[in-house]
Amino acid sequence: MQTVIGNLQVEHDITKLVRLGKKVEDTDAKPRPLLVSLQSEKEKVELLQKAKNLKNMEEGGLNKVFIYQYLTPKQRQIRKNLKKRQSEGETGLIIVG
């Protein structure tokens, strides 16, 4: 993870790194996501802003690495519902809180 963040040229201090999900022995299985906690909100914002640059970094397979903000199951469901409503033509939808 240090390599990925380092290539994005983000000042960072990782406070916690946890592999999520259960280990699967299937060799074709997708890699399990990592939950990365950073020292400050500023570091998180900077990392998320620069994460889109990974798609242009083919060296080391970094173009296959994706970084997303962690959302709770409730937040994911709300976002999914809003995207569905938006695809049905509803406008002016905002996530609050």
Secondary structure as UniProt FT lines:
FT   HELIX           2..7
FT   TURN            8..9
FT   STRAND          14..19
FT   TURN            27..28
FT   STRAND          34..38
FT   HELIX           41..50
FT   HELIX           51..56
FT   HELIX           59..64
FT   HELIX           73..87
FT   TURN            88..89
//
